[in-house]
Amino acid sequence: MFRQANAQEVIHARAGQVVAANTAAKTLTLKVADGSTVVFHDVATPEPAMSFDKDLRDKTTAAAAFHDVGAYVVVFYFGFGEPTAVAVESMGATPPKRTAGSVTSFDRHQHLLTLNTESMGSQKVVVSDDTILDTPEGVVKASNFHPGKGQHLRCFAKPDSQNALFVAIN
């Protein structure tokens, strides 16, 4: 006798500024770093099975309950053609500092990521347990983050801080 395995949706994350929240259409529109917009649809009820860390999810707001237009956020979602938002975490009202570059080193013990950027040279970024890390396998904890030398990443941090709020492969 065979049991059918239920697939789980893999959760990814995208950072940007909320430019629209339409409760009637159940959508959230995010302006991302390259200036384009991404429209996220609200998660279905009942929710599909998801691979979303419980501790991380507990720190977020349900996508359907988030309506703060103008806020800088990280949207947790699944799907790529028409992405479905699951949750939102605010990065605040102030634009985050953005850094993009290729990895020159990653010290796992000190949680220190060094990027070579085109405009600012070598930049150091601190990755903590609170940093949201999006990889091809989905959102991962800091202990499961292993960037390769030369890998191109984009990071968002609070202004005047090296502490990363969000890191993703570019």
Phi, psi and omega in degrees: 000131180253141175257140178279128179276136177268124180285148177252142175287134178273129183269129175244176181222148178222136181252148177171197180249132178289122178251346176200144174224106185253102182291328180292317180274353182056053178229157176227125183252129184242130172269122185259175189306326182277004178092349179280169178243151177235127178261122178256137176266153181289148181294144181289158174241126358287155181295145173287166176294133184228148173263085185224114183309126184298317180299319179292314181299324179296340180270358186253174174253138176302138183304320182295338183264359184262123183222020186276082179296133181102342181288149173266127190220169165244125178259127175266130188210170169225159181087154183238322179295306174233087186297144181250119179285138178250314184206165182225139172237126182282139171257004177105180182271343180272134179302132179287158174282130181251135177226134175226138179181182180260145183291125172258330175197159174218114178265102184295329182286322179265357181058039185247119180255128178247126180245143172261113182255155179289320187266332186242007182070218182281128180232135178257137181229133178267126178257122181244180177294340179270351179289132177274123186240114180256127181234172176302336179272001181111189179286132182233161174284161180303324181293341179255013181263120183224075181290143180269150178301131181091347180293136182271123182235157169239138184231146175238132179224162174295148178305142179061033179219150174263356183281116182286135173268324186211136176224134178215156174289133183274000000 
